[in-house]
Amino acid sequence: METKSSKPSLALIEIPPEHLNIMGYVDESEVNGPGCRAVVWVQGCLRECPSCFNPASWPFEINQLITVDTLAENILKNPRNTGVTFSGGEPFWQAPALASLARKLKAAGLNVMSFTGFTLKLLQSQSAPPGSQELLEQLDILIDGPFVESLAIHSPNSPVSSSNQRVHIFNPALQDKITWASDQIEIHVLKDGSRIVTGYQSLWEQTE
């Protein structure tokens, strides 16, 4: 059942075209999809799931505003990034700009994956956020469904965090690449000394 699917606040509408409002970004992650990849956490989500990994991503107020071109350039200048993962927050509330970003990255040979709290069925319906089909067309992998604490999976062999979530592989070339595990932790130390903790965080707290 879909929840929290009404329109977001007007703050989302005020994002300029070809810009993204993000919570954070890292390079060279190995716990957010196949291979070594960049991860973009968008800002804004209506679900407020209990035990959400990123509650700081819920508000739709502007956090870090960045152009699609700048973010693409940042991702592509690191040769170790073989793909990019969109997370959040809810990526599909910023689907048009993410689709634009995905096109630029795929043209350079990267694969593109996204998490979403929506189901694929809803994203393919008329009730989907604007631009959803456009973004779906660019994805190689989609993991759909909200995190449900009572269905949490604590396994080093599972690419999803709760059993209601599904992995949809749109690119057959990645069929045998679903080998990462959600039950891992990475800590990325940024240039300003702050940290981003990513992966399954049942025993950790994220420090910004």
Phi, psi and omega in degrees: 000135180279140177228160175053044186254011178287172184297142177286178182292166182295341180302326179294319182296335184279359176291126181298153176303146179061028173234156174235144172259109187244156174270326182186173183204138172221158171257163167059044174271145179236011179241011183235031180139180184290138176073202180259124190212159171281153176230130177244119175261114179278160182262131174116119175204140182265348192284319181053052182295136174304137182063026174304141181289332187229064180299337177295345181272357185292313185297147179267359178299152181298127177251283175237113180266126183218145179283153176301318181297318180294317180294320177299316179298317180297318181292316186285339181283351175261107185293346180280343178286115177259353180197179177221144176240132175262127180222196183184210012054183178244106183304325187286352170284348175236037187301315183300315180291323178292325176297319177297316177298316181299319180300318180295319182287321179293325177298335179267002175100004179275153171266159187229132181227152177217144165267153173206148174276346176281161170273156177301321180301317179292321181294338178267002183258175178288348179273359183290154174301152180305136177084003184298315181296323178300318179288318179304322181295340181265350188275141171269327180219141173230132169250116186247160179102141180287157171290127179243114187302320182290345179251016184302140178252123178251081185216136177284000182248004184253129177279353179244160186263338175219152194291346177283343183281148182232145176261119178251119182257111181267340180251108183303336180296341181258007184305321183263013183254009181274069188242358179282164179236137180288336184274059176219162180234137169236143174239118179255121177265120183275170184298330181275005178092349178286165183236147168241122177258126182226156187110191180287129191240035184299332183244013185232158171242136178284133177246121180274000000 
